[in-house]
Every structure is written in structure tokens, then in C-alpha cells.
Amino acid sequence: MSSFKHLPTALNQALSKKSLLKVIAGLSNFDKESVLRIAKAANKGEADLLDIACDPDLVRLVIANTQLPVCVSAVDPTLFPDAVDAGASVIEIGNFDSFYPQGRFFDAAEVLALTHEARKLVPDITLSVTIPHILPLDQQSQLALDLVEAGANWIQTEGGTSAKPFSPGNLGLIEKAAPTLASAHTISQTFLNSGLKVPLLCASGLSEVTIPMALAVGASGVGVGSMVNRLSNDLQMLAVIRSLRQSIVGSHYFAENLV
């Protein structure tokens, strides 16, 4: 779609190589100090994209202090134009995970309506839309197709907050990621069967253990939030982001050398 021409070259390359790493500061995180710390760690850790709350001041803050392109997330499309004017490279409807504990849920019709509104307000920028994981998988797939027809350039999956892992260690990490991995696999197959080449981001509940699984089921990239943004130590954040990047690199190396 024409919106892709507005993406930074490095971001386009990360998508084409299926190696995009997005660090999520939080849709509801408007704390400038917190966002800046996460942004600097993401920049040093070689993330490809920073996802922040839809606020022009935050966009300008990140751009002034890092080389990272910025994605702004919101569920109110009227917030997007000012953030784009401030320099955002991507706009995103979602992630919805933060709303579920409040009893706020989004159905397919509302997400589609938000997408139409966002595309009318900001027609010439890459638009990512999150698929609510509360929908049955077949409805998630149909919504993904409808969103692409409505002008979405990327589709993102979610599901980490509803997962209830009951095992320790790596098994628990896989259980945590199961909902978003299932969504990514289902939607990826739907796109393949429909002949659509639409970037799919797998987010919410992922870790260095499950990132290779996300890429294996068809994701072009991954988004990681609480694993990074809940940390209070800058060095810990940097170490985690670098481990996530290494997980992506390692998964590609394994795939390329698999006999």
C-alpha cells in the first residue's frame, strides 16, 4: 500500500526480513521520564520501533533523544493527526490488553469503525490495527481481512493479559504466549490462503523463548511491552531488549542452517 513509502528504510527492511522488534512503552504511559528511559534502552538495544501513547510531546521527546521511529497507539483516532504532525511514523489502534481489567472490551464492529475513522483522518501513514483476542479465532481471521480492506497496513495480535500460565520456567513462558501465538498462526494462514502479503506483528505475552515461535508461525515482527516497561533499572531494560534481539537473530540463523 502507498502508506509504506513513508516508513523509514530500516523499518521496511526489518519487516521484509521478518525481524522487526517493537518495544512498547504503554498505551496509558504518559510519564515523560519513564517513556524516555524506555526509548533510550530500546535505541541502545537495537529495537526497530518504539510504541508509545498517542501524545505529540512524547513523540517529539523520543525523536529528539533517539534514532528510533515512533508508533503511537490509541483507541481514539482523533488523537492521531497531531501525533503524526509531531513526527510519528506509524499509528496503531490498540493494544487492547490494558482495557480488559477495566471491563472495557472491543468487538469487531467497533474496531472496524475505528479503522475507517483513522484512515479518513490520516490517509497517508502506515496504520496498524490490533485484533481483540477475546474474539473466536475464526472471527479474528475475518476481522483481519475486513481491516485490510478498510485500509489497515499491518495487523497485530494480542492475548498475554488473559493467559494464565500454571507452569514454572520455559513451559510457563510458552503458556503465557499461547493466545497471541494461536492468533498469529490463524491469521497468517488466512492471509496466505487469501493471497495477501500483509505484515503481521505478534505481541503481548512474548519472551525470548517464544519469539522464535511467533516468527515461525508467520509473524513479520514482534512487540514486547511489560517484559521491558515494568523494569525500573536501565541496565536491566537494556539487557532484556538485547536478549529479545538475539532471540530474533538466533531464530533466523537456525532456520537458515536447518538441514
FIKOL-954449 format. One line per field, with one value per residue (C-alpha): residue in one letter; x, y, z; residue number from 0. Coordinates in nm, 2 decimals. Example, Ala and Ser with C-alpha at 12.3 -4.5 7.8 and 13.67 -1.06 7.14 Angstrom:
2
residuo: (A;S)
X: (1.23;1.37)
Y: (-0.45;-0.11)
Z: (0.78;0.71)
num: (0;1)
***
This chain:
259
residuo: (M;S;S;F;K;H;L;P;T;A;L;N;Q;A;L;S;K;K;S;L;L;K;V;I;A;G;L;S;N;F;D;K;E;S;V;L;R;I;A;K;A;A;N;K;G;E;A;D;L;L;D;I;A;C;D;P;D;L;V;R;L;V;I;A;N;T;Q;L;P;V;C;V;S;A;V;D;P;T;L;F;P;D;A;V;D;A;G;A;S;V;I;E;I;G;N;F;D;S;F;Y;P;Q;G;R;F;F;D;A;A;E;V;L;A;L;T;H;E;A;R;K;L;V;P;D;I;T;L;S;V;T;I;P;H;I;L;P;L;D;Q;Q;S;Q;L;A;L;D;L;V;E;A;G;A;N;W;I;Q;T;E;G;G;T;S;A;K;P;F;S;P;G;N;L;G;L;I;E;K;A;A;P;T;L;A;S;A;H;T;I;S;Q;T;F;L;N;S;G;L;K;V;P;L;L;C;A;S;G;L;S;E;V;T;I;P;M;A;L;A;V;G;A;S;G;V;G;V;G;S;M;V;N;R;L;S;N;D;L;Q;M;L;A;V;I;R;S;L;R;Q;S;I;V;G;S;H;Y;F;A;E;N;L;V)
X: (0.00;0.11;0.15;0.46;0.66;0.65;0.82;1.19;1.41;1.54;1.19;1.08;1.39;1.31;0.96;1.08;1.33;1.07;1.29;1.11;1.14;0.89;0.93;0.60;0.62;0.25;-0.07;-0.15;0.20;0.23;0.52;0.79;1.07;0.95;0.90;1.24;1.42;1.24;1.32;1.69;1.71;1.52;1.76;2.07;1.92;1.87;1.49;1.34;1.04;0.91;0.54;0.42;0.10;-0.05;0.08;0.27;0.50;0.61;0.67;0.89;1.07;1.16;1.26;1.49;1.67;1.69;1.71;1.41;1.09;0.78;0.45;0.17;-0.12;-0.47;-0.83;-0.94;-0.85;-0.89;-0.56;-0.36;-0.32;-0.13;0.10;0.17;0.24;0.49;0.68;0.52;0.59;0.31;-0.03;-0.19;-0.54;-0.49;-0.33;-0.65;-0.49;-0.47;-0.85;-0.97;-0.90;-1.13;-1.41;-1.37;-1.40;-1.38;-1.58;-1.52;-1.76;-1.61;-1.25;-1.36;-1.53;-1.22;-1.01;-1.23;-1.22;-0.85;-0.79;-1.01;-0.83;-0.48;-0.49;-0.12;0.06;0.11;-0.18;-0.15;-0.46;-0.48;-0.72;-0.90;-0.80;-1.14;-1.29;-1.30;-1.02;-1.24;-1.38;-1.03;-0.93;-1.24;-1.18;-0.82;-0.94;-1.20;-0.94;-0.70;-0.99;-1.06;-0.71;-0.50;-0.14;-0.03;-0.23;-0.12;-0.22;-0.25;-0.35;-0.09;-0.30;-0.57;-0.32;-0.29;0.03;0.04;0.39;0.73;1.02;1.01;0.69;0.52;0.65;0.50;0.17;0.18;0.23;-0.02;-0.32;-0.12;0.07;-0.26;-0.40;-0.08;-0.09;-0.46;-0.44;-0.11;-0.28;-0.58;-0.36;-0.17;-0.48;-0.62;-0.30;-0.24;0.10;0.03;0.28;0.16;0.30;0.27;0.26;0.16;0.30;0.61;0.96;1.30;1.17;0.86;0.97;1.11;0.77;0.60;0.83;0.78;0.40;0.42;0.48;0.69;0.79;0.71;0.60;0.71;0.58;0.56;0.87;1.06;0.85;0.79;1.16;1.30;1.67;1.81;2.07;1.81;1.59;1.88;1.98;1.63;1.59;1.93;1.82;1.50;1.70;1.93;1.63;1.52;1.88;1.91;1.57;1.68;2.02;1.86;1.60;1.88;2.10;1.83;1.91)
Y: (0.00;0.36;0.43;0.21;0.46;0.69;0.43;0.47;0.24;0.04;-0.03;-0.15;-0.38;-0.52;-0.61;-0.77;-0.98;-1.07;-0.94;-0.63;-0.58;-0.33;-0.21;-0.10;0.18;0.15;0.30;0.46;0.56;0.94;0.97;1.15;1.03;0.67;0.68;0.84;0.57;0.30;0.48;0.51;0.15;0.04;0.25;0.10;-0.25;-0.22;-0.23;-0.12;0.07;0.23;0.22;0.49;0.66;0.90;1.23;1.48;1.59;1.23;1.18;1.49;1.38;1.04;1.18;1.44;1.18;0.87;0.75;0.53;0.56;0.61;0.43;0.60;0.39;0.50;0.39;0.75;0.82;1.20;1.19;1.07;1.38;1.58;1.29;1.24;1.61;1.57;1.30;0.96;0.71;0.46;0.49;0.20;0.12;-0.08;-0.26;-0.35;-0.56;-0.26;-0.21;-0.56;-0.53;-0.22;-0.42;-0.24;-0.47;-0.41;-0.61;-0.65;-0.38;-0.12;-0.20;-0.18;0.16;0.30;0.18;0.36;0.68;0.67;0.62;0.91;1.14;1.03;0.87;0.86;0.69;0.33;0.21;-0.09;-0.24;-0.49;-0.78;-0.83;-1.17;-1.21;-1.29;-1.66;-1.74;-1.76;-1.41;-1.28;-1.40;-1.24;-0.92;-0.91;-0.94;-0.67;-0.44;-0.48;-0.39;-0.09;0.04;-0.13;-0.18;-0.40;-0.64;-0.71;-0.99;-0.99;-1.21;-1.20;-1.05;-1.32;-1.61;-1.79;-1.99;-2.26;-2.40;-2.26;-2.18;-2.21;-2.41;-2.12;-1.87;-2.08;-2.10;-1.72;-1.67;-1.93;-1.69;-1.45;-1.73;-1.90;-1.58;-1.52;-1.86;-1.85;-1.50;-1.58;-1.88;-1.68;-1.42;-1.69;-1.86;-1.52;-1.43;-1.13;-1.01;-0.81;-0.77;-0.94;-0.84;-1.08;-0.90;-0.94;-1.21;-1.29;-1.36;-1.46;-1.82;-1.76;-1.50;-1.77;-1.94;-1.62;-1.58;-1.95;-1.92;-1.63;-1.30;-1.03;-0.90;-0.90;-0.64;-0.67;-0.44;-0.54;-0.75;-0.43;-0.14;-0.28;-0.27;0.01;-0.04;0.09;-0.18;-0.45;-0.30;-0.29;-0.64;-0.77;-0.58;-0.72;-1.07;-1.02;-0.91;-1.21;-1.43;-1.29;-1.33;-1.68;-1.79;-1.68;-1.84;-2.17;-2.15;-2.07;-2.36;-2.62;-2.93)
Z: (0.00;-0.06;0.31;0.32;0.13;0.43;0.65;0.73;0.51;0.81;0.93;0.59;0.57;0.92;0.80;0.48;0.67;0.93;1.21;1.34;1.71;1.86;2.22;2.38;2.64;2.71;2.56;2.90;2.99;2.96;3.21;3.01;3.23;3.20;2.82;2.77;2.97;2.78;2.45;2.52;2.62;2.31;2.10;2.25;2.24;1.87;1.86;1.53;1.66;1.98;2.05;2.28;2.40;2.14;2.26;2.04;2.32;2.38;2.01;2.00;2.31;2.17;1.83;1.99;2.20;1.99;1.63;1.67;1.45;1.66;1.66;1.85;1.99;2.09;2.07;1.98;1.62;1.66;1.86;1.56;1.34;1.60;1.68;1.30;1.27;1.55;1.36;1.43;1.16;1.24;1.40;1.58;1.70;2.02;2.20;2.39;2.67;2.91;2.89;2.98;3.36;3.35;3.20;2.86;2.56;2.19;1.94;1.57;1.46;1.69;1.58;1.21;1.27;1.45;1.15;0.90;1.11;1.15;0.78;0.70;0.94;0.85;0.50;0.41;0.70;0.80;1.01;1.24;1.40;1.69;1.67;2.00;2.13;2.30;1.96;1.85;1.61;1.30;1.38;1.43;1.09;0.93;1.11;0.99;0.63;0.68;0.84;0.54;0.31;0.53;0.49;0.76;0.66;0.95;1.17;1.53;1.77;2.14;2.44;2.71;2.98;2.97;2.97;3.30;3.29;3.56;3.50;3.60;3.37;2.99;2.99;3.17;2.92;2.64;2.81;2.86;2.48;2.37;2.29;2.08;1.90;1.82;1.67;1.47;1.32;1.23;1.08;0.89;0.73;0.64;0.47;0.29;0.16;0.05;-0.13;0.09;0.19;0.50;0.78;1.09;1.43;1.72;2.06;2.42;2.65;2.44;2.57;2.43;2.45;2.24;1.99;1.76;1.77;1.67;1.37;1.28;1.26;1.02;1.21;1.04;1.38;1.75;2.01;2.37;2.64;3.01;3.00;2.94;3.07;3.41;3.49;3.69;3.62;3.29;3.26;3.31;3.04;2.80;2.88;2.82;2.49;2.37;2.47;2.26;1.96;2.00;2.00;1.67;1.52;1.66;1.52;1.17;1.20;1.29;1.01;0.75;0.87;0.93;0.72)
num: (0;1;2;3;4;5;6;7;8;9;10;11;12;13;14;15;16;17;18;19;20;21;22;23;24;25;26;27;28;29;30;31;32;33;34;35;36;37;38;39;40;41;42;43;44;45;46;47;48;49;50;51;52;53;54;55;56;57;58;59;60;61;62;63;64;65;66;67;68;69;70;71;72;73;74;75;76;77;78;79;80;81;82;83;84;85;86;87;88;89;90;91;92;93;94;95;96;97;98;99;100;101;102;103;104;105;106;107;108;109;110;111;112;113;114;115;116;117;118;119;120;121;122;123;124;125;126;127;128;129;130;131;132;133;134;135;136;137;138;139;140;141;142;143;144;145;146;147;148;149;150;151;152;153;154;155;156;157;158;159;160;161;162;163;164;165;166;167;168;169;170;171;172;173;174;175;176;177;178;179;180;181;182;183;184;185;186;187;188;189;190;191;192;193;194;195;196;197;198;199;200;201;202;203;204;205;206;207;208;209;210;211;212;213;214;215;216;217;218;219;220;221;222;223;224;225;226;227;228;229;230;231;232;233;234;235;236;237;238;239;240;241;242;243;244;245;246;247;248;249;250;251;252;253;254;255;256;257;258)
***
